[in-house]
Amino acid sequence: MAVPCAMLFSLLLCIAAGGWSVANAASTNIVFMLMDDMGWGDLGAFGNPAKETPNLDRMAEEGMLLPDFYSANPLCSPSRAAMLTGRLPIRNGFYTTNAHARNAYTPQDIVGGIPDSEILYPELLQKNGYATKIIGKWHLGHQSQYLPLKHGFDEWFGSPNCHFGPFDGKEQPNIPVYNGSLMAGRYYQDFPINKATGESELTELYIQEAVRFMRESVLESKKPFFLYWTPDATHDPLYASKTFLGTSQRGLYGDAVRELDYGVGVILNELKTLGVEKDTLVIFSSDNGGATYAKESGGSNGPLLCGKETTFEGGMREPTVAWWPGTIAPGQISHQLGSLMDWFSTALDMAGISKPSDRIIDGISLLPLFRNSTVTDRPIFFYRGDEMMAVRSGLYKAHYWTWSNSWQEFLEGTDFCPGENITNVTTHEQMNRTSQPILFHLGRDPGEKYIIKPSSKEYSQAMAIIAPLVEEHHKTMKRGTPQLNYCSKSVMNWAPNGCDLLHDCLEIPTGNETLCSWPH
């Protein structure tokens, strides 16, 4: 039916006066909760016997459990860069070529960061009317040109680096916490973390910031919003607020998990209070697997092999839950092979934004899965530094390289696979298996313990599918310029923007750029 001109003119006037667009009015809010070093087996919904995550378990009951979901790297910075760009770290530059197959990240002496040439999905959401905020750890570079407000975020409350410390301000400065573009203080000095007891109020601050941002977006600015909530309490040194200390049977790590679970409950309840729960997709996941080398101070990866730093299942399969009342039917379990990189394509699809056409995007849109339970067949590639270590297709996973960590580190007490010595698999030397990849069936053997015989028919049939996928992957690979090769003491957080207002600017030392050392 044709719309009368007078009615159309009135509608346009209303839109102009109200400051919103038809596209924005229909846009869905997005809340992405990314934990730090949380393991696949840490949630009750994933089988943890402590059953100390009632809010996340309820989120899974009301939404969709995704037990076959992966990070794009077994370490924090590359994983986060991949999630925000939709591209493997080998493409977006978050890797090193200083040594073969080495994990690298962004400590405070790193020179590099997220390149301007990379497109982050918050940049595209921001340009299309979304209010955007990151709360917590950034970890994509700490020099000013790399910070979140330069890459698609309107607001930021959090830190560019891990909360390591305390430091003396001479050899290293304490890590800054930002509120927007200005430093609000430093860890340990202005934002205390008691390493003796584990007490810190940081998670509570992050919860309060999330609630404030959602309320302002819905009630005041009336914009669709993207909230990237990324607290780091489960990364060593562990912390929790006084209210949660000593409440978990799992020790301090469990206290931190319990408080994060509480925060998830607060955020979901606030969405319901604001009446926007049916207009909001909420995702919960982790940046890499649990830090098994930390023993009882690290997360649980359940039955999966090894943990953080490795490309075995425990290092990259993540506890992931999707919640979108009215769109995702409650109580679903999907074995869709998923990746953190999928949130790039999914977010753009939800907002009606076209993906960039000048580059390969590794993530896929999961909107068909959430709306219609449509499963997309796709491989998952496992990278460690500059090397493709493994690939999964269907229920089969083929290892083209194996390595846990060096003999030297292992003999000095660092064990990425404690209690899990699998002959020819958890090797302490880098073993090239490309001529005859080691194959596992992850349905029968999620712990990657029982190698399928290369002489078997099953092996031949599976590799006949996997080998062409790998060949095509290498053929189309265009590597980005490595960002994690160089370090310098001079680029540390000596004088962040706003330090003068707090009388906390430290003298910047001179220093040349040198090749970073990445032992594993």
N, C-alpha and C positions, 0 to 999 in steps of 0.2 A: 504494500500500500504506500503511495506517495505521501511524503510529509509536507503539509501546507507550509508555504514560505514563511508566514508570520510565526508559526510554531518553531520552525527551524532557527529563525533569527533570534527568538526569545531564548532558545536553548543555548545558542552560541554566546549570547550576552551573559547568561547564567554561568557558563563555563569560564568565561573571561573574568567575571567578577569574583568567582570563587577561587581562582588560581589553581584549578585542577584540570586534568584532561580526561577524555573518555578512556584512554589507555591506562592512565593512573588509577582511575576509579575501579577498573577491573583487575588491577595488579594484585598479586598475592605476596604477602609478607614472607620473608625467609629468615629463619633463625638457624644458624649453623653452630653447633657446640662441638668443639674439637679439644679433646683432652690430650694430656702430655704423658707419654709412656704408659698409658693404660692398656692392660692386656686383654686378649680375646676372652679369657676366662674370669674376668673380674666382676661380672654382673650376675645377679641371681638368674636372670633370664637366659644367660648362657651357661648355667649350671654350677655357678660358684656355691659351694656348700654352706658358706656363712649366711647367705641370703640377707645381705645388709644393704641392698639397693632397691627399696620398695618403690620409689618414684620412677626409676628407670624401668623396673619390671612392669609397672603399671603402664608406662609409656609404650612398652612393647605389646602389652595386652590390648591397648587401644589402637595400636598401629601395626607396623610391619617390622619383623625381625629379619635382618640381612646377614646370615652367618657366613656367607662367601664373599665378604667385602674386604678390599685390600687398600693399603697405602701405596704410593708410587715409589717409596724408598724406605729402607729400614732405619732412617734417622730423621730428626726433626726438621731442620731447615729445608732440605730438598723436598721432603714430603709436603710441607706447607706451601712451597713455591709451586709445586705441581698442582696442588688443590686449587690455588687461586688463578693459575694460568690455564688449567686444563691440559697441560703438556708435561711429558716426562722431563725430569731434571736434565737429562742428556740433551734435550732440545732447548730448554729455557736457560741453560747455563749454570744451574746449581749443582755442579760437580767439580772434581779436580782431575787434572792430568799429572799431578806431581808424582804419583805412583799408581800402579795398576790396581783397579778394583778397590779403591779406598773410599770409605765414608768420610765426607767433609761437611762442615756446617758453618755457622756464623758466630764464632766467639767474638769478644769485643776487640780483638786485634785484626779481624778480617778486613781486607781492603774493599772487597767487592760486595755486591748486593743485587737486588732484582733489577735487571736492565730496563731502561725506559722503552726499549723496543718491544718488551713483553706487554701484553694486554691482560690485565686482571679483571675478572668479572665484576668486582665492585665498581671499577671505573665505568663500565658500560651501564650498570644499574644506576649509578649516580647521574650519568648523563641523561638517563631516561626517567628522572623524577623520583628516584628512591632516596630516602634518608639512609645513610650508611654509618655504621659504627663498629669498631673493633675494641673489645675489652679483653686485656690479657697480653699474652706474649706474641710478638710480631715475628721476629727471627728471620727476616729477609734482608738484613743489612741495617746498620745503625748510623751510618753517615746520613746527613740531612737529606740528600737526594734520594735515599732509599726508604724513607719513613712512610708510614701509612697515609698521611694526609696528602702525599704526593702521588698516591697510587689508588685513589678511588674512595677514600674514607673521609667523611665529613668530621667525624669525631674519633678520638682515641683516648682510652684510659688504660695504661699498661706500660709494658717495657719492651725495648727492642731486643733484649737478650735474656738468657736464663738468669735466675736469681742466685747465681753463684756469689760467694763472698763469705764473710766481710773481707774487704781489702783495705790496705793502709793508705791509699791515696798517693802513694809514691811509686811503687812497682806497678800497681793497677788501681784505678778508681773504682768505687762502688758503682753498680749499674743504676742508671736513672730510671725513674718512673715518670711517664709523661701524662699530662692532662691536656689533650689537644696538641698544639705545636710547642708547648713549653714544658720544661722539666718541672715536676711538682715535688721532687725530692729524690732520694736515693734509697735503694734497699739497705736494710740494716741501720742506716742513720735516721731516716724519716719514716720508713715503712719497715718496722721491726720484724725480724724473723729470729726467734730464739732457737738456735741450733741445738742447744742442750735439751730443750723440752719439745721442740717442734711447734711451739705456739706462734701463730701469726693471724692477723685479721684480714689478710689479703683476699681470700675467697669471699668473705662477707662483703668486702668493698666491691668486688666484681659482681656479686649478686645485686647489690643496691644500684650499681650503675646500669645494669641490664634493665631493671624495673623502671628506673627513671627514664631511660631512653625510649622504651616501648610506650610508656604513658605519654611522653611528649610527642612522639610520632603520631599516635592515634588521636590524642585529645587536643593537641595544639597545632602542630604543623599539618596534620591530616594527610600525611604522605605515606605511601607504602614504605616499608622499612626492611633493611637487611642488617641483621645483628650477627656479628662474628664473635662468639663468646668462647674465649680460649684461655681459661685459667691453667696454671701449671703446678698445682699443689702436689701432684703425683710424680713430679720429677724431683730427683735428689738435688738439694736437701728438702726432704718432705716437710710439709707444714699443714696445720689445721687450726681453727680457732679454738679458744678455750672451751667453748660449749661442746665441741666434738672430741677433744683430746681424751684418750683413755676409754672411748665408748665402743671400740671395735675389737673383736676377738683376733683380728689380723694385725694388731699393732698400729704403729703410726701411719703406715701406708693405708690401712683400712679406715683409720680416722679421716684421712684426706678424702678417700673415696666416698665415705658416708656424707661428708660435707658437700662434696660435688653433687651427689645424688639429691641431697636436700635442695641445692641450688636449682637443679633441673626441675624439681617439684614446684619451687617458687615461680620460676619462669613460666611453666605450663599453666599454673593456676592464674597467673597474672593475665595471660592471653585470654583465658576464659572470663575473668573479671571484666576485661576490656571488651569482651564480646567479639573478638577477632580470631578465635581459635579455628574456625572453619575457613578463614582466609589466610592461614599461616601454615607453611610447611616447616616443620622442625626436624633437623637431623642431628643425631648424636653419633660421634665416632672418636677415633684416636689417631694421632699422627704416626705412630709406629707401635710395634709390639711392646709388651712389658719387658722391663730391664731385668732379665733373669740373672745377670751377673751381680746384681745387688742383693741376691738371695731373698731373705724374708722381708727386705725393705723395698723389693720390686714387685711388679704386678704378676698376675697369673695368666699364662697363655693356654690354660686347660690342657687338652691332649696334644697340642701342637708342638712341633720340634723347635727348640732353641728360643731366641727372643731378639730383642732390639739389636741392631747392628748387622743382623744376618738376613739373607734372603730365603731362609727356611720359613715354613708357615708361621711359626711363632714370632717372627720378626716383622711380618707385613700383613697378616690377616687381623682385621680390626673389629672390635665390638660395635656394631652399627645398628641403629634403630631409626626408622622414619615414622613421623606422626603428622597426620593431616586430617583431622576429623571431618567427615562428610565426603572426603575424596578417597582416602585410604581406609578400606574396611578394616574393622578391628580384628585382632587375633591372627594376622597373616604371617606366614613364614615364606620368604622367597629365596631360592637358591640362585637367583641372578648373580652372575659374576660381576662384581662392581668394583669401582675404584674411586678414591677421593677425587680424582680428576673429573669424575662424572658430574660433580656439583657445578662445574663451570657450564657445561652444556645444559644441565637441568635448570639452573637459575635463569639462563638466557631464554630458554624455551618457555618457562613460566611467565617471563616478563614480555614475551613476544619480540625479543631482540635477536637479530640474525647473528650467527657466529662469524668471526673474522674469516674471510675467504683466502687470505694471503699466507696462511700457515697451516700446518697439520695440527689438529686438535685431537688429542688422544682420548679424551673423555667422551662418553655418550650421554644423551638425555635419558633420564629414568622416568620422565613424565608418563610414557606409555605403561610402564610397570605400575606406577602409583595409581593411575586412572583405570587401567584395564587389565592389570596383571599380565601384561605382555612381556615376555622374556626375550632378550636380545642375545643372540649367539656372538660371542667375542672372546678373543684371547686376553690374557693378562701377562705383561712382561715384567720381570723382576730385575731391577738394576741395582748394582752396588758400584758407586762411583762411575767410571767410564766404561763399565763392562755389563753386558746383558748376561746375567747369571742363570736365569731359568725362565720358563714360560709355562703357563697353564692354559689348557684348552679342554673345556668340559670338565671331567673329573680327573684328567691326566695332567701331571706336572713333570716336565723334563728339565733336569739340571744340566746346563752346558758347562758350568764351572761349579766347583764346590770349595768352600772355605768358611771356617768359623772365625778364628783369629790365629795369630802367629804362635809358634811354639814359645817364643820368648815371653810374650804376654801371658800365655797360658801357664807357663812354669812360674811366672811371677805372681800368679793368683787370680788373673782375670779370665773368667770362664763364661763364654756366651751361651754355652749349652750344658749347664751343670747337671750331672747325673744322666747325661744323654750322649753316650759315645756310640755312634752308629758307624761301623766300619765302612771306609771308602766314601762316607757322606759328610760327617762333621770333621772334616780334615783341618789340620793346622798348617798345611801348605796349600797354596792355590793350585788346584788340580784342574787341568783343562780336559773336559769331557766332550768336547764338540764333535769328535769323530764317532762317539758312541754315548750319547747323553744317558744319564741315570734317570730312570722313569719310575714314577709312583702313581698308584690309583688312590686319590685322596678320599674317595668314598669308603673303600675298604680299609684304608690306611692313612688317616689324617695326620698321624705322627711321623710320616715319611721314614718308616723303619724297614719296610720289606721291598727290596728292589725287584722290579719285574725283570725276568731274565731276557737279555737281548736276543736270545735264540727262539723266544716264544712267538707264537702267532699274534698274541695280544700286543706285544712290543712293536712288531712290524706294522700292525694296523694303526696303532696310536701315533707312531712316528710318521706314518704316511700323511697324517693330518697336520701334525705339528711342524714338521720340517719345512713345508711350503710357507707356513705362516712366518717362521723365522726368516726365511730367505727374502720374503717380501718386506718384512720389517727392516732388515738391514739395507735393502735396496733403496728404500724411500727415506732412510734416516739422514737428516741434515742436523749436525750437531751445533749447538750454540757455543758461543765463546765462554770457556770456563771462568766462572766468577770466584771460585774458591781456591785459587792457587797462591795468592799473595797475602802476607800478613805484615803488620807494622805496629809497633808500640805507639807511634804518633797518632794513630787514628782511634785510639781507645776513647771511652766516654769521659774525657778530661773536662770538657767545657761544653756540655749540651746547651741547646737553645733555651734561654730562661735561667741559666745558672747564675747570672748576674743579679737577678731579682731575689735570689735566695742566698746571695753571698757565698756561693759554693762552686766557683769556677777554679779549676786546678791548672797548674802550669802544664802546658803541652810540651812534652819532650821532643827532641828531634829524633828521627829514626828513619832508616831506609827500609824499603820494601824487600822482604825476603820470602823465599818459598816456605809456605806453611808445612808443618810436619803432620801427616795424617797416618797414625800407626795401624789403623784397622779400617 
